[in-house]
């Protein structure tokens, strides 16, 4: 193999390596541009996540408030039922004592 052959092989290899490096550089530039797009998408997703977290916190606070109010309503309803039964018992006793016969539609129980 002569020096001329080595120069030709070197030139061919150098040319091939240069082409491959150019392709790699183009791909890296494309990836870099895509990375910017992905970063923007991730930033948008993060902003939405932060907003949703705030919304969920607000919804949870409202739910807790409603749950507390409903528990109070249940307690009051049970208390009212007890009072209605006691009052009905008093009315029945009074009607019996006075000899009043109530109509069927006026019965509570």
Secondary structure, 3 states (H helix, E strand, C coil): CCHHHHHHHHHHHHHHHHHHHHHHHHHHHHHHHHHHHHHHHHHHHHHHHHHHHHHHHHHHHHHHHHHHHHHHHHHHHHHHHHHHHHHHHHHHHHHHHHCCCCCHHHCCC
